[in-house]
Amino acid sequence: NGLRGILMQNDRVDLNASVGASLPVDSSRDPVREGMPDLRPTLEFGPSLDLTLWRNADRRKRLDVRLPVRAGTTLESHPKFVGWQFFPHLNLDVRDPAGATGWNLGLLAGPLFSDARHNRYFYEVAPEFATPERPAYTPGGGFAGMEYLAAVSKRYPKLWVGGFVRYDSLAGAAFEASPLVTSKRYFAAGFGVSWILGESSQRVTVW
């Protein structure tokens, strides 16, 4: 849960770490990118300033605004800087939602912004890779879409279970006109199980 209560003695302000990543893309297996260089996997890392806007008396409900800024680099023998992302969003955490004891519910929504360098890495078509069906294109920076996410989880004595649904929209994004953008909407869902092999005899409260 990052660095908490160290830089500022305020229980409504946290400075945390924010991490993101992207998967590699083999252009030879992607008709839209055929003939273009492969995309290397990237790792994004940076600080996130989290401000608590509201919480109830027993702290079972909490509304934060989170302001993560991340710098991205490729994961390869000679890493390359691929730009910046800013993801301001609202985050609502609820313990025991609707009386479901032990469960946690998280809701998140907000816009993404990315600089021109980041957008060029993913969405640029350089003149030498242009075709009649794929014209040359160079995006600028700015608005990069909206993200909405809902997640639930529960901790058992030796088990953790969780699931999520996520919806992204690229409508109005700075790179929306790129010929590499074939869909402006994205839906994903997932489920996870974690077995707890051991834990400290001393526990601390997260929030």
C-alpha positions, 0 to 999 in steps of 0.5 A: 500500500505504498508510503503512508504517513511518512512525508505528511502527517495527515491521515487524509493524504497518502503518497503511494507508488503507481505501477502499470505495464503493457504486453508485447505485440508481434506485428507479424501476427497483427494484420493492422501492424503488418510490416511495422516494428514489434512493440516491446513490453513496457513498464510504467512507474511513478508516484500517486498522490491520494486524497481522501475526500470522504469516509464514514465514522467506522471507515467502512466506506471511503472515497478518494481522488487519486493522482498517479503520474507514471513514466514508461520504459520498454523492457529490453536489453537497451530500454527506451523511454516511451513517455508519460501518463497521468490518470486522475480518478475517483476511487470508492472502497466499501467494506461489507457491501450490502451486508456481505461480511468480509467482502470488499468492493472497489469502484473506480472511474476517471480519464487518462492523459498521455504525452505525444511521445507515449502516443507515438510509440503505440499509435504512430504510423511512420511514412516508411510504413504507410500503405494505401490502407494504412496512411502515415499518422503522427498523434499528439498528446492529450486526452487518452480515453476513460476507464471504469472498473469494479472489483470485489474480493474476500480474504479467508484464513488461508485463501484470497479470492477476487474478481473484476470487470473493466470498461475502457472508451477511446472516444475523443482520444488524441490518437482516435484517428490513428489507423492502428485504432480498430476499436474504440471500446474495450471490455474485460473481466477476470477472476483470481485465487491466491493461496496464503502460505504464511503470514506475520504474527503481527498485523497492521490496519491498512486504513 
